[in-house]
Amino acid sequence: MLTIQGLTVRLGGRDIIERASAAIPPRAKVGLIGRNGAGKSTLVKAIIGAIEPDEGEVDMPRRARLGYIAQEAPSGEQTPFEAVLAADVERTQLLEEAETCTDPDRLGDVHDRLLAIDAYSAPARAARILIGLGFDEEMQARPLDSFSGGWKMRVALASLLFSAPDVMLLDEPSNHLDLEATLWLENFLKSYPSTLLVISHERDLLNNVVDHILHLQGGKLTLYPGDYDSFERQRAERLTQLAAARASQEARAAKLRDYVARNSARASTAKQAQSRAKMLAKMQPIAAQLEDPTLSFDFPDPEELRPPLITLDLASVGYAEEKPILQRLNLRIDPDDRIALLGRNGNGKTTLARLLAAQLTPMAGDMNASGKLNVGYFTQYQVEELAGASTPLELMTRAMKDKAPTAVRSQLGRFGFVGHHATAAVGTLSGGERARLALALVTRDAPHLLVLDEPTNHLDIDAREALVQALNDYKGAVILISHDRHMVEMTADRLVLVDSGTAKDYNGSVEDYIDFILGRNQPKEASSSSAAPKAGNAKNDRKANAMAREAYKALNKKLAETEKAVAKIEAKIKAIDEALANPAAPPKELAGVNMGELARRRAGLEDELAAAEEAWMEASAALEG
């Protein structure tokens, strides 16, 4: 049992966590969630003892082993395999003692303990964990200093998983993982036998792994049973109840104020009025849900360009002469494409993204792009390199030096940087705010194509949902690299698999790809056939794919038309309802129309709406098919 009792943590004179309490059941798998800046990492630091709470305490069983990932990634000449084995401190110490011990009785105890902790199978366990996180045999034997920071953090994660603590704390464990490694991690955590507390903004991970959600909001903790979807339902019900309670309270307060105002001056009712005034003063207001500027994403729509935007014809690309990373690239990008790039880290997804963003040029073959094409390219490096002393307003003003101040403010406002948010130093912004600022900067010229390389790493779940909505509303093309399956499923209508030194359309869904990775539901023939068709059928497959895309575009157009029709009819009904509710001041287009005619028109519009909605449902079903 992990128990948090009346915990208060103050930083910079501000309460980050305020009298928070929660009891984590033994062997529970808990997802710790909350908005960016809510204090999740601060809470974890308090649990592990890295910071001293101002009030309250955290209790655990006396002999429970607590495990977490250190801030600094491992480094040096040690290999990943050696680093992971060394994470089991007890095993390492016992093996060293077994080599030097001369006391037969003690030596017997040492070997008994080594057997008890299954020490001799440890190398095989360490290798399995490293393989699951993407390290092949060659990589496991390389020195740590030969790896990038992201891969070093994978070693840190592997070390923690191998040490198997009684209480394991994970802070965004999938941030440095590709989809394949994330799926392996989920399966590992699902079968983990001890208590798990994981900070994550991955909806799928929270749904597939955890059995409780610990929500941190306003410095308080609330524990919900179930996965993330269950939490959302419970939270929605709670917010509805709070809204109803607030409306009821406001109505009651209004009556009290009215009574006090009318009766305070009369001697016969002064005491009752005074009593009600005291009741009003003691009434604790129920807070309303406020608009959150951190959920603001609004991409400017580009000017229309004729398709295609980009074509690749047997193109090759890489970084060193005669050593291409990707070859034989045949791709076409159209203005309405929503493409997600799939494949393991290191297979070339970012290389392809940089080629499409014109940051790399083909080594061989052809790449043709529209002369007026404007590309917005987002990477995590841009987030990390934002100048800490500058403000969002200063950065955007420099980037839009030829634009009027109103245009600069407007672009910042699309991403929630209004008022003091626009003039705060970038160094004081959270990771999510920096990500929004980077997106605001790369879209300032209304690009025709957005290339997004892991745009969600610093975003919480609500912000990710807002980004999904913004991408779906965006009128340009999107190339997306993301390990967030929910985002891929909600935004991409075309999948491209980057594998074996090339990139090809993947003729399946995200779920099909996951099944392929996990080896589920595979046909008897080669399971990679959908990604790599036989040479003899390639021409027919390309023709079939082209026909399918044309059919998809036609259905998509029909769906958009039916959506507009529904919206237009609903707007007319709304105008009539306004006129019926306020006959003295109807909308301009309905001025002079009598009540009977309004009612007749409304009845006719209801029939039109029913027909339009039926057409929309038919178009939607056809598109899904």
C-alpha positions as CSV (number, residue, x, y, z in Angstrom):
1,M,0.0,0.0,0.0
2,L,1.3,3.4,-1.0
3,T,-0.4,6.1,1.0
4,I,-0.2,9.9,0.5
5,Q,-1.6,11.8,3.5
6,G,-2.3,15.6,3.5
7,L,0.7,16.3,1.2
8,T,1.5,19.9,0.6
9,V,4.5,21.0,-1.6
10,R,5.3,24.7,-2.1
11,L,7.6,25.9,-4.8
12,G,8.5,29.6,-5.3
13,G,5.9,30.6,-2.7
14,R,3.1,28.9,-4.6
15,D,1.2,25.7,-3.5
16,I,1.8,23.1,-6.2
17,I,0.3,20.3,-4.2
18,E,-2.1,21.3,-1.4
19,R,-3.2,18.8,1.3
20,A,-3.5,16.0,-1.3
21,S,-4.3,12.5,-0.1
22,A,-4.7,9.1,-1.8
23,A,-4.3,5.4,-1.0
24,I,-2.9,3.2,-3.8
25,P,-4.0,-0.4,-3.3
26,P,-1.3,-3.1,-3.3
27,R,-0.2,-4.3,-6.8
28,A,-2.4,-1.7,-8.4
29,K,-1.5,-0.3,-11.8
30,V,-2.2,3.5,-11.5
31,G,-2.0,6.1,-14.2
32,L,-1.1,9.5,-12.8
33,I,-2.6,12.2,-15.0
34,G,-3.2,16.0,-15.0
35,R,-2.7,19.0,-17.1
36,N,0.8,20.3,-17.9
37,G,2.1,22.2,-14.9
38,A,-0.4,20.5,-12.5
39,G,2.5,19.1,-10.4
40,K,2.7,15.4,-11.5
41,S,6.5,15.3,-11.6
42,T,6.6,17.3,-8.3
43,L,4.4,14.6,-6.7
44,V,6.7,11.8,-7.9
45,K,9.8,13.7,-6.5
46,A,8.0,13.9,-3.2
47,I,7.2,10.2,-3.3
48,I,10.8,9.2,-4.0
49,G,12.1,11.7,-1.4
50,A,13.9,14.0,-3.9
51,I,12.0,17.0,-2.3
52,E,10.8,17.4,1.2
53,P,7.1,18.2,1.5
54,D,6.0,21.2,3.5
55,E,3.2,19.2,5.1
56,G,2.0,15.7,5.1
57,E,3.8,12.5,4.3
58,V,4.1,9.5,2.0
59,D,4.0,6.0,3.6
60,M,5.1,2.7,2.1
61,P,5.8,-0.8,3.6
62,R,9.1,-0.6,5.4
63,R,11.0,-3.1,3.2
64,A,9.4,-2.1,-0.1
65,R,11.9,-1.3,-2.9
66,L,11.1,1.8,-4.8
67,G,12.3,2.2,-8.4
68,Y,12.3,5.2,-10.7
69,I,14.4,6.5,-13.6
70,A,17.1,9.0,-12.7
71,Q,17.1,12.4,-14.5
72,E,20.5,11.8,-16.1
73,A,20.9,9.2,-18.8
74,P,23.6,6.5,-18.3
75,S,26.9,7.1,-20.1
76,G,30.4,5.8,-20.4
77,E,32.2,2.8,-22.0
78,Q,29.7,0.3,-20.3
79,T,27.4,-1.5,-22.8
80,P,23.6,-1.5,-22.5
81,F,23.7,-5.1,-21.5
82,E,26.2,-4.5,-18.7
83,A,24.3,-1.4,-17.5
84,V,21.0,-3.4,-17.3
85,L,22.6,-6.3,-15.4
86,A,24.2,-3.9,-13.0
87,A,20.8,-2.4,-12.1
88,D,20.1,-5.5,-9.9
89,V,22.4,-4.3,-7.1
90,E,21.8,-7.2,-4.8
91,R,22.7,-9.7,-7.6
92,T,25.9,-7.8,-8.4
93,Q,27.0,-7.7,-4.8
94,L,26.3,-11.4,-4.2
95,L,28.2,-12.5,-7.3
96,E,31.2,-10.4,-6.2
97,E,31.0,-11.9,-2.7
98,A,30.7,-15.4,-4.1
99,E,34.1,-14.8,-5.9
100,T,35.9,-13.7,-2.7
101,C,34.1,-15.4,0.2
102,T,36.2,-18.0,2.1
103,D,33.6,-18.8,4.8
104,P,31.8,-22.0,3.7
105,D,28.7,-21.2,5.7
106,R,28.4,-17.7,4.3
107,L,29.2,-19.0,0.8
108,G,26.3,-21.4,1.1
109,D,24.0,-18.6,2.1
110,V,25.1,-16.5,-0.8
111,H,24.4,-19.3,-3.3
112,D,21.0,-20.0,-1.8
113,R,20.1,-16.3,-2.1
114,L,21.4,-16.2,-5.7
115,L,19.1,-19.2,-6.5
116,A,16.2,-17.5,-4.7
117,I,16.4,-14.3,-6.8
118,D,16.9,-16.3,-10.0
119,A,20.3,-14.7,-10.5
120,Y,21.6,-17.1,-13.1
121,S,18.7,-16.5,-15.6
122,A,19.3,-12.7,-15.3
123,P,21.4,-12.3,-18.5
124,A,18.6,-13.9,-20.6
125,R,16.0,-11.6,-18.9
126,A,18.2,-8.5,-19.5
127,A,18.6,-9.4,-23.2
128,R,14.9,-9.9,-23.6
129,I,14.1,-6.5,-22.1
130,L,16.7,-4.8,-24.3
131,I,15.4,-6.6,-27.4
132,G,11.9,-5.5,-26.6
133,L,13.0,-1.9,-26.4
134,G,14.7,-2.1,-29.8
135,F,18.3,-3.1,-29.0
136,D,19.5,-5.9,-31.3
137,E,22.5,-8.1,-30.4
138,E,25.0,-5.7,-32.0
139,M,23.6,-2.6,-30.2
140,Q,23.6,-4.4,-26.8
141,A,27.4,-4.8,-27.1
142,R,28.2,-1.1,-28.1
143,P,29.4,1.4,-25.5
144,L,26.7,3.7,-24.1
145,D,28.5,6.8,-25.4
146,S,27.9,5.7,-28.9
147,F,24.1,6.2,-28.5
148,S,22.0,9.3,-28.7
149,G,20.2,10.7,-25.6
150,G,16.9,9.0,-26.6
151,W,18.5,5.5,-26.8
152,K,20.4,6.1,-23.5
153,M,17.0,6.8,-21.9
154,R,15.8,3.5,-23.2
155,V,18.8,1.8,-21.4
156,A,17.7,3.6,-18.2
157,L,14.1,2.3,-18.7
158,A,15.4,-1.2,-19.4
159,S,17.5,-1.1,-16.2
160,L,14.5,-0.1,-14.1
161,L,12.3,-2.8,-15.6
162,F,15.0,-5.4,-15.0
163,S,15.4,-4.4,-11.3
164,A,11.7,-5.2,-10.7
165,P,11.1,-3.0,-7.7
166,D,8.1,-3.4,-5.4
167,V,6.8,0.1,-6.3
168,M,7.8,1.3,-9.8
169,L,7.4,4.9,-10.9
170,L,7.5,5.8,-14.6
171,D,7.4,9.3,-16.0
172,E,6.3,9.4,-19.6
173,P,8.1,6.1,-20.4
174,S,7.1,6.0,-24.1
175,N,8.4,9.5,-25.0
176,H,11.6,8.0,-26.5
177,L,10.0,4.9,-27.9
178,D,8.7,4.0,-31.3
179,L,5.3,2.3,-31.7
180,E,6.9,-1.2,-31.7
181,A,8.8,-0.6,-28.4
182,T,5.7,1.0,-26.9
183,L,3.6,-2.1,-27.7
184,W,6.2,-4.3,-26.1
185,L,6.4,-2.0,-23.0
186,E,2.6,-2.2,-22.6
187,N,2.6,-6.0,-22.6
188,F,5.5,-6.0,-20.1
189,L,3.7,-3.6,-17.7
190,K,0.3,-5.4,-18.0
191,S,2.0,-8.5,-16.5
192,Y,4.1,-6.6,-13.9
193,P,3.3,-8.3,-10.6
194,S,3.9,-5.3,-8.3
195,T,2.6,-1.8,-7.8
196,L,3.0,0.6,-10.8
197,L,2.5,4.3,-10.9
198,V,3.0,5.8,-14.4
199,I,2.7,9.3,-15.6
200,S,1.5,9.1,-19.2
201,H,-0.4,11.1,-21.8
202,E,-0.8,8.1,-24.0
203,R,-4.5,7.2,-24.1
204,D,-3.9,3.7,-25.4
205,L,-1.2,2.9,-22.8
206,L,-3.5,4.1,-20.0
207,N,-6.4,2.0,-21.4
208,N,-4.3,-1.1,-22.0
209,V,-2.2,-1.1,-18.8
210,V,-3.7,0.7,-15.8
211,D,-6.6,-0.3,-13.5
212,H,-6.8,3.0,-11.6
213,I,-6.5,6.7,-12.6
214,L,-5.0,9.2,-10.1
215,H,-6.1,12.6,-11.2
216,L,-4.1,15.7,-10.0
217,Q,-6.0,18.9,-10.4
218,G,-5.9,22.1,-8.4
219,G,-3.3,20.6,-6.1
220,K,-5.7,17.8,-5.1
221,L,-5.7,14.1,-5.9
222,T,-8.7,12.0,-6.8
223,L,-8.4,8.2,-7.4
224,Y,-10.8,6.7,-10.0
225,P,-11.2,3.0,-10.6
226,G,-10.8,1.7,-14.2
227,D,-8.8,2.8,-17.3
228,Y,-8.7,6.2,-18.9
229,D,-11.9,5.9,-20.9
230,S,-13.7,5.0,-17.7
231,F,-12.1,8.0,-16.0
232,E,-13.3,10.3,-18.7
233,R,-16.9,9.1,-18.3
234,Q,-16.7,9.5,-14.5
235,R,-15.2,13.0,-14.9
236,A,-17.8,14.1,-17.4
237,E,-20.6,13.0,-14.9
238,R,-18.8,14.8,-12.1
239,L,-18.5,18.0,-14.2
240,T,-22.2,17.8,-15.1
241,Q,-23.1,17.5,-11.4
242,L,-20.8,20.4,-10.5
243,A,-22.3,22.6,-13.2
244,A,-25.8,21.8,-11.9
245,A,-24.8,22.4,-8.3
246,R,-23.2,25.7,-9.3
247,A,-26.4,26.8,-11.1
248,S,-28.5,25.9,-8.1
249,Q,-26.1,27.7,-5.8
250,E,-26.2,30.9,-7.9
251,A,-30.0,30.8,-8.0
252,R,-30.1,30.5,-4.2
253,A,-27.5,33.2,-3.7
254,A,-29.5,35.5,-6.0
255,K,-32.7,35.0,-3.9
256,L,-30.7,35.7,-0.7
257,R,-29.2,38.9,-2.1
258,D,-32.7,40.0,-3.3
259,Y,-34.2,39.4,0.2
260,V,-31.3,41.3,2.0
261,A,-31.7,44.2,-0.4
262,R,-35.5,44.5,0.1
263,N,-35.7,43.8,3.8
264,S,-32.5,45.3,5.5
265,A,-34.1,48.7,6.0
266,R,-37.3,47.5,7.6
267,A,-37.3,47.1,11.3
268,S,-39.7,44.1,11.2
269,T,-37.5,42.1,8.9
270,A,-34.0,43.5,9.6
271,K,-33.0,40.5,11.8
272,Q,-34.0,38.0,9.1
273,A,-32.2,40.0,6.5
274,Q,-29.1,40.0,8.7
275,S,-29.3,36.3,9.1
276,R,-29.6,35.7,5.4
277,A,-26.6,38.1,4.8
278,K,-24.5,35.9,7.1
279,M,-25.7,32.8,5.2
280,L,-24.6,34.5,1.9
281,A,-21.2,35.4,3.3
282,K,-20.5,31.8,4.4
283,M,-21.6,30.3,1.1
284,Q,-18.6,28.6,-0.6
285,P,-18.7,29.3,-4.3
286,I,-18.5,26.3,-6.6
287,A,-15.8,27.1,-9.2
288,A,-16.8,27.2,-12.9
289,Q,-14.8,25.4,-15.6
290,L,-12.7,28.1,-17.2
291,E,-11.5,28.3,-20.8
292,D,-8.0,26.9,-21.0
293,P,-5.7,28.8,-23.4
294,T,-3.3,25.8,-23.4
295,L,-5.9,23.9,-25.5
296,S,-5.7,26.4,-28.4
297,F,-4.5,25.1,-31.8
298,D,-5.8,26.7,-34.9
299,F,-3.8,26.2,-38.1
300,P,-4.2,28.9,-40.8
301,D,-5.6,27.5,-44.0
302,P,-3.3,27.7,-47.0
303,E,-4.2,28.9,-50.5
304,E,-5.3,26.1,-52.8
305,L,-2.7,24.4,-55.0
306,R,-3.4,21.9,-57.8
307,P,-2.4,18.3,-57.1
308,P,0.1,16.8,-56.7
309,L,2.1,18.8,-54.1
310,I,5.1,16.4,-54.3
311,T,6.0,13.4,-56.3
312,L,9.0,11.1,-55.7
313,D,10.1,8.9,-58.6
314,L,12.7,6.2,-57.7
315,A,14.3,8.7,-55.3
316,S,17.1,7.9,-52.9
317,V,18.1,10.0,-49.9
318,G,20.6,9.9,-47.1
319,Y,23.4,11.9,-45.4
320,A,26.6,10.4,-46.8
321,E,27.6,10.0,-50.4
322,E,26.8,6.6,-51.9
323,K,25.2,5.5,-48.5
324,P,21.5,6.2,-49.0
325,I,19.2,5.6,-46.0
326,L,16.2,5.1,-48.3
327,Q,16.0,4.1,-51.9
328,R,13.4,3.4,-54.7
329,L,11.0,5.9,-53.2
330,N,7.8,6.3,-55.3
331,L,5.3,8.5,-53.5
332,R,2.7,11.1,-54.4
333,I,1.5,13.7,-51.9
334,D,-1.8,15.5,-52.7
335,P,-3.3,18.6,-51.0
336,D,-5.9,16.6,-49.0
337,D,-3.6,13.8,-47.9
338,R,-3.3,12.8,-44.2
339,I,-0.3,10.4,-44.1
340,A,1.2,8.7,-41.1
341,L,4.7,7.2,-41.4
342,L,5.1,3.9,-39.7
343,G,8.2,1.9,-38.8
344,R,10.8,1.4,-36.1
345,N,13.1,4.2,-35.0
346,G,16.2,4.2,-37.1
347,N,14.4,2.9,-40.2
348,G,14.4,6.4,-41.9
349,K,11.0,8.0,-41.0
350,T,12.7,11.3,-40.1
351,T,14.9,11.1,-43.1
352,L,11.9,10.8,-45.4
353,A,10.2,13.7,-43.5
354,R,13.2,15.9,-44.0
355,L,13.2,15.0,-47.8
356,L,9.5,16.0,-48.1
357,A,10.3,19.2,-46.1
358,A,13.1,20.1,-48.6
359,Q,15.7,19.9,-45.9
360,L,17.4,17.1,-47.9
361,T,17.8,16.6,-51.6
362,P,17.6,13.3,-53.5
363,M,20.9,11.5,-54.1
364,A,19.3,9.8,-57.1
365,G,15.9,9.7,-58.8
366,D,13.5,12.7,-59.0
367,M,11.6,14.8,-56.6
368,N,9.1,17.2,-58.1
369,A,7.2,19.8,-56.0
370,S,4.8,22.6,-56.8
371,G,6.6,25.9,-57.3
372,K,4.5,27.7,-54.8
373,L,4.6,24.9,-52.2
374,N,5.2,26.1,-48.6
375,V,6.0,23.4,-46.0
376,G,5.8,23.7,-42.2
377,Y,8.2,21.3,-40.5
378,F,8.0,20.6,-36.8
379,T,10.5,18.7,-34.7
380,Q,11.3,18.3,-31.1
381,Y,14.6,20.1,-31.6
382,Q,12.8,23.3,-32.4
383,V,11.0,23.1,-29.1
384,E,14.3,22.6,-27.2
385,E,16.1,25.4,-29.1
386,L,13.6,28.2,-28.5
387,A,15.4,31.1,-26.9
388,G,14.7,31.2,-23.2
389,A,15.1,35.0,-22.7
390,S,12.8,36.0,-25.5
391,T,9.0,36.2,-25.4
392,P,6.6,34.5,-27.8
393,L,5.7,38.0,-29.1
394,E,9.4,38.8,-29.8
395,L,10.0,35.5,-31.5
396,M,6.9,35.8,-33.7
397,T,7.7,39.4,-34.5
398,R,11.1,38.4,-35.8
399,A,9.7,35.5,-37.7
400,M,7.0,37.7,-39.3
401,K,9.2,40.8,-39.8
402,D,7.3,42.0,-42.9
403,K,3.8,41.6,-41.2
404,A,1.8,44.1,-39.3
405,P,1.7,43.8,-35.5
406,T,-2.0,42.8,-35.7
407,A,-1.1,39.8,-37.9
408,V,1.6,38.8,-35.4
409,R,-0.8,38.9,-32.5
410,S,-3.4,37.1,-34.5
411,Q,-1.0,34.2,-35.2
412,L,-0.1,33.9,-31.6
413,G,-3.7,34.1,-30.6
414,R,-4.5,31.0,-32.7
415,F,-2.3,29.0,-30.3
416,G,-3.4,30.6,-27.0
417,F,-0.7,33.2,-26.6
418,V,-2.8,36.2,-25.7
419,G,-2.4,38.9,-23.0
420,H,0.4,38.1,-20.6
421,H,0.9,34.7,-22.2
422,A,2.4,36.4,-25.2
423,T,4.9,38.5,-23.2
424,A,6.2,35.8,-20.7
425,A,9.8,34.7,-21.1
426,V,10.0,31.4,-23.1
427,G,12.2,30.1,-20.3
428,T,9.3,30.1,-18.0
429,L,7.0,28.2,-20.3
430,S,6.1,24.5,-19.8
431,G,7.1,21.9,-22.4
432,G,3.5,21.9,-23.8
433,E,3.5,25.7,-24.1
434,R,6.8,25.6,-26.0
435,A,5.4,22.9,-28.3
436,R,2.5,25.2,-29.1
437,L,4.8,28.1,-29.7
438,A,6.9,26.0,-32.1
439,L,3.8,25.0,-34.0
440,A,2.7,28.7,-34.1
441,L,6.1,29.6,-35.6
442,V,6.2,26.9,-38.3
443,T,2.7,27.6,-39.5
444,R,3.0,31.4,-39.6
445,D,3.0,31.4,-43.4
446,A,-0.1,29.1,-43.8
447,P,1.9,26.1,-45.2
448,H,0.3,23.8,-47.8
449,L,2.0,20.8,-46.1
450,L,2.6,20.2,-42.4
451,V,5.3,17.7,-41.6
452,L,5.1,16.8,-37.9
453,D,7.8,14.7,-36.2
454,E,6.5,13.5,-32.8
455,P,4.4,16.7,-32.1
456,T,2.8,15.2,-28.9
457,N,5.8,14.5,-26.6
458,H,5.2,17.5,-24.4
459,L,1.4,17.6,-24.7
460,D,-1.0,16.3,-22.1
461,I,-4.1,14.3,-23.1
462,D,-6.5,17.2,-23.4
463,A,-4.0,19.2,-25.5
464,R,-3.4,16.1,-27.7
465,E,-7.2,16.0,-28.3
466,A,-7.2,19.7,-29.2
467,L,-4.3,19.1,-31.7
468,V,-6.2,16.2,-33.3
469,Q,-9.2,18.5,-33.8
470,A,-7.1,21.2,-35.2
471,L,-5.4,18.8,-37.7
472,N,-8.8,17.5,-38.8
473,D,-10.0,21.1,-39.4
474,Y,-6.8,22.1,-41.2
475,K,-7.2,22.4,-45.0
476,G,-3.7,21.4,-46.0
477,A,-1.8,18.1,-46.3
478,V,-0.3,16.4,-43.2
479,I,2.7,14.1,-42.8
480,L,2.7,12.7,-39.3
481,I,5.3,10.7,-37.3
482,S,3.9,9.7,-34.0
483,H,3.9,6.8,-31.6
484,D,0.6,8.0,-30.3
485,R,-1.8,5.5,-31.8
486,H,-4.9,7.5,-30.9
487,M,-3.6,10.5,-32.8
488,V,-2.6,8.4,-35.9
489,E,-6.0,6.7,-35.9
490,M,-7.9,9.9,-35.6
491,T,-6.0,12.0,-38.2
492,A,-4.4,9.7,-40.8
493,D,-6.3,8.2,-43.7
494,R,-3.2,6.8,-45.4
495,L,-0.3,4.8,-43.9
496,V,3.2,4.6,-45.3
497,L,5.6,1.9,-43.9
498,V,9.2,2.9,-43.8
499,D,11.1,-0.4,-43.7
500,S,13.9,-2.3,-45.4
501,G,15.5,0.8,-46.9
502,T,12.4,2.1,-48.7
503,A,8.8,3.4,-48.0
504,K,5.6,2.0,-49.4
505,D,1.9,2.4,-48.8
506,Y,0.6,0.1,-46.1
507,N,-2.7,-1.3,-47.2
508,G,-4.2,-1.9,-43.8
509,S,-5.3,0.0,-40.6
510,V,-3.3,0.9,-37.5
511,E,-4.8,-2.1,-35.8
512,D,-3.7,-4.4,-38.7
513,Y,-0.2,-3.0,-38.3
514,I,-0.2,-3.6,-34.5
515,D,-1.4,-7.2,-35.2
516,F,1.5,-7.5,-37.7
517,I,4.0,-6.3,-35.1
518,L,2.6,-8.6,-32.4
519,G,2.3,-11.6,-34.7
520,R,-1.5,-11.8,-34.3
521,N,-4.1,-12.8,-36.9
522,Q,-1.4,-13.3,-39.6
523,P,-2.4,-15.0,-42.9
524,K,-0.6,-18.2,-43.8
525,E,1.3,-16.5,-46.5
526,A,4.1,-14.0,-45.8
527,S,2.6,-11.4,-43.4
528,S,4.6,-8.6,-45.0
529,S,2.7,-8.9,-48.3
530,S,0.5,-5.9,-47.7
531,A,3.6,-3.7,-47.2
532,A,5.7,-5.3,-50.0
533,P,3.7,-6.7,-52.9
534,K,5.2,-9.1,-55.3
535,A,7.0,-7.4,-58.3
536,G,4.6,-9.0,-60.9
537,N,1.6,-7.5,-59.2
538,A,3.1,-4.1,-58.4
539,K,1.6,-2.3,-61.4
540,N,-1.9,-3.7,-60.7
541,D,-1.6,-2.9,-57.0
542,R,-0.6,0.7,-57.8
543,K,-3.6,1.0,-60.2
544,A,-5.9,-0.4,-57.6
545,N,-4.5,1.9,-54.9
546,A,-5.0,4.9,-57.2
547,M,-8.6,3.9,-57.9
548,A,-9.2,3.4,-54.2
549,R,-7.8,6.9,-53.5
550,E,-10.0,8.5,-56.1
551,A,-13.1,6.7,-54.7
552,Y,-12.1,7.8,-51.2
553,K,-11.7,11.4,-52.3
554,A,-15.2,11.3,-53.9
555,L,-16.8,9.9,-50.8
556,N,-14.9,12.4,-48.6
557,K,-16.1,15.3,-50.8
558,K,-19.7,14.0,-50.5
559,L,-19.4,13.7,-46.8
560,A,-18.1,17.3,-46.6
561,E,-21.1,18.5,-48.7
562,T,-23.6,16.7,-46.5
563,E,-22.0,18.2,-43.4
564,K,-22.3,21.7,-44.9
565,A,-26.0,21.0,-45.7
566,V,-26.7,19.9,-42.2
567,A,-24.9,22.9,-40.7
568,K,-26.8,25.3,-43.1
569,I,-30.2,23.9,-42.1
570,E,-29.4,23.9,-38.4
571,A,-28.4,27.6,-38.7
572,K,-31.8,28.4,-40.3
573,I,-33.6,26.5,-37.5
574,K,-31.6,28.4,-34.9
575,A,-32.5,31.8,-36.5
576,I,-36.2,30.8,-36.4
577,D,-36.0,29.7,-32.8
578,E,-34.4,33.1,-31.9
579,A,-37.3,34.9,-33.7
580,L,-39.9,32.8,-31.9
581,A,-38.3,33.4,-28.6
582,N,-37.9,37.2,-29.1
583,P,-40.5,38.4,-31.6
584,A,-39.7,42.1,-30.9
585,A,-36.1,41.7,-32.2
586,P,-35.9,38.8,-34.7
587,P,-32.8,38.2,-36.9
588,K,-32.7,40.6,-39.9
589,E,-33.6,37.9,-42.5
590,L,-36.8,37.1,-40.6
591,A,-38.0,40.6,-39.9
592,G,-41.7,40.9,-40.6
593,V,-42.4,37.2,-40.8
594,N,-45.4,36.3,-38.6
595,M,-45.4,33.5,-36.0
596,G,-47.5,31.1,-38.0
597,E,-45.2,31.4,-41.0
598,L,-42.2,30.9,-38.8
599,A,-43.7,27.7,-37.3
600,R,-44.5,26.4,-40.8
601,R,-41.0,27.1,-42.1
602,R,-39.5,25.4,-39.0
603,A,-41.5,22.2,-39.6
604,G,-40.3,22.1,-43.2
605,L,-36.7,22.6,-42.1
606,E,-37.0,19.7,-39.6
607,D,-37.9,17.4,-42.5
608,E,-35.0,18.7,-44.6
609,L,-32.7,18.2,-41.6
610,A,-33.8,14.6,-41.2
611,A,-33.1,13.9,-44.8
612,A,-29.7,15.7,-44.7
613,E,-28.7,13.8,-41.6
614,E,-29.6,10.5,-43.3
615,A,-27.5,11.5,-46.3
616,W,-24.6,12.3,-44.0
617,M,-24.9,8.9,-42.2
618,E,-25.0,7.1,-45.6
619,A,-21.9,9.0,-46.8
620,S,-20.1,8.4,-43.5
621,A,-20.8,4.7,-43.6
622,A,-19.6,4.5,-47.2
623,L,-16.4,6.3,-46.3
624,E,-15.8,3.9,-43.4
625,G,-16.3,1.0,-45.8
